[in-house]
Amino acid sequence: MVNDGLEDRIRSLKMEEGKDIWPYGGGRLFSSLLACNLVDTVELAVLPILLGGGIPFLPPAERRHLRLTGSHVYPRGMVLLEYAVEPAGQPT
C-alpha cells in the first residue's frame, strides 16, 4: 500500500522486471496515474445490464486515445476489452 510518493513508486516498479502492476483504488487513483502517463493498458468489462445512464469513466479534460489490443466474449454475454493507452501529447 502506498500513500505518499505514488508517482515515484510506480515509476520505480515499472522499471523492475516482473509482472504487470494492477492498482486498485477507483477512479481517482486511475485518473492520477493517467495524468502522470503511468497507465499502459486499460481493461474494461462490459456487462449486459441496461442502466439508462451513468457516470463517465473520465472527465473530458483527462480523456486519452485508446487502441484496442484484445477482446474476449464470455458465454453469459460479458465482454472484456483491452486497450493500449496512448501517452498524453502523442499523435494517434
Residue pairs with C-beta under 8 A, 6 or more apart in sequence:
2 9
6 32
6 33
7 32
7 36
7 38
10 21
10 23
10 33
10 36
10 38
11 38
13 21
14 21
14 38
20 41
23 29
23 30
23 33
27 57
27 58
30 39
30 58
31 58
31 59
31 62
33 39
34 58
34 62
34 64
34 85
35 62
35 88
37 87
37 88
39 85
40 84
40 85
41 69
41 82
41 83
41 84
41 85
42 66
42 82
42 83
42 85
43 80
43 81
43 82
43 83
44 57
44 80
44 81
44 83
45 78
45 79
45 80
45 81
46 78
46 79
46 80
46 81
47 77
47 78
48 76
48 77
48 78
58 64
64 85
64 86
64 88
65 86
65 90
65 92
66 83
66 84
66 85
66 86
67 83
67 84
67 86
67 92
68 81
68 82
68 83
69 82
69 83
69 84
70 81
70 82
71 79
71 80
71 81
71 82
72 79
72 80
73 79
74 80
86 92
